[in-house]
Amino acid sequence: MARYVLNLYKRRIFKLMDLFRVGGRPGRHQEVLLKLLKKNKEVKDYTFLTDPLQALEKADGEPFLTNVPLAHCRGFGLLAFPITKDSSHPFIQTLNEYKNTGLRRYEGSPLEKYYSVFQPTTGEELWGIKPSKNDRLNRYTTLDFIEPWFGIPSKHERRSKININKIEAREHNRELKNALDWQHFGPVSYAKGKFEYERLINIYESIKKHGYLRGGSHSEINGAMLVEGKKYSVMINSGQHRIAALLANDYEIVPIHFNVKKWQPVIKSKTRHWPAVKYKFLSEQEAKAIFDRIFSGLQPFTDKLSKKWTYNGQS
């Protein structure tokens, strides 16, 4: 379990280790590492349970790990792609094509088509509604938008996404040509699109050959739970490639980590407490409409649009 905690906090730990290697006395980073591991409690493991809501209750406000059926998962944030074989999720469609044709090329793939076709220019296109306070939202870019229960549209959110891109580029030793490229939608540069494609195929092939090897250089797949009564859905926060690759390799249930101290469960009955409602970006009714769409795994665009990148079984 200590290994798991190390992976969970690896960015913070490795950053400190680098600092101490540069300016600290030899061995000092080991002391810091041990203190961090001791300070951070072990994540509660409820992978023996079959009901994530039961795991949520037993965890009592502490981070936990539990098994979740893929059909309950939603990918790419506000776009809420269901993790099912017939989903219009561009990662899933790309793997459908790859599995059926064996062709490995980004050009003309469902992912390339998706980035070319779905290029929202306003945050309302991501929320999937026309808020009554539309004038107030016009000052924000698409990268400023976030789920209404996690925050409000802001430049801080945009900077957070840019920072994620920078960290990702550094981890994969690639040049970051455009920090505004975002995995979830287009437009993106050719380099970004090809990177996402190759990363997806590589992860699929690795799982196919070796099985799902948890740990190592990656933390667990992370999610946030959406709850309505005794029903739930799970938004995937990190692990977008893995969740799609696991589905393509015929997994039906996967372990997901819930850091409920950072991403608290989203309870529909508590809509009035959500940041976007509290700060009057949305009415309660509008916020609930976004919740209902994501909870159900519906997209903020039409089926007609998604058919433009859906693999039709032809090479």
C-alpha positions, 0 to 999 in steps of 0.5 A: 500500500505504501507503493500505492501512496507513493504513486498517488503523491509522486509529482509532489514527492519527485519535485521535492527530491529534485530540489534536494538533489540540487540544493540539499545535503545527500540523503535529505530527500529520503527523509522528506519522502518518508515523512510524506508517506507517514503523513498521508494516510493509506487509501482505504481499499474497498475493491472487495465491494460490489457497490461503490455507494457502499464503499463511499459510506464506509470510507466516511470522508476518507479517500478510497479505492473501489471497483466500478462497472465501466457502464457507470463511468463518464469520460472527458468531463463536461462531454460525459461520454459513456464508457460503453462499446457503442459510445461516440467517445472518440477514444472508443471509436478510434480503438474500435477502428484499430481493432477491426482494421489493424491500421495505425495512423492518426490521419483520417482516424475517428480521433482526428475527425473528432478534433476537426469537427467538434470545436466549441467556441463558447462554454455554453456548448460544453455545458449544453444549455443556454444560461439566463445570465448569458452576457456574463459568460461571454467574457470567458473562453472554453478552457475557462469552463468547469463542471458547476459543482466543482467551480465557476468559469475562470482564468484560474481554470484555464491556467490549470489546464495549461499547467496540466499540458506542461506537466504532461509534455514534460513527463512524456519528453515532448515539445509543447507547441501549443499550451492551449491544446486541450485533450477534450475537444478541438481544435488541436495541433497535429502534434497534439492529436497524434500524441493522443492517438499514439498514447491511446494505442500504446496503452491498449496494446500494453493492456492486451499483452500484459493485462492491466498493470496498476502502479508503476509510473501511474497512479490509479484511475481517479474519479468523482461520484455523482449521486442521485438517491440510490443511483450513481455515475462516475466522472473520470478525472484522470486515466482517460486513455486507460479507461477506454483501453480497458473497455476495448480489452473487454474489461467490465469492472475496474478499480477507481480511486476517489479522493473525496477530500479533493473531489467531494461526491456530487449530490444532486439534492445539494445543488444550491451549494454548488459554486456556479449556483452560489455565485449566480452563474447558473440557476438551480434549474440550469445546474440540475439540467447539466447534472442530469445530462452528465449523470445519464451519459448524454453529450451537449451536441447532437447524434448527427454531429457525432456520426461524423467521427463514428467508426462505421465498420469500413476500412 
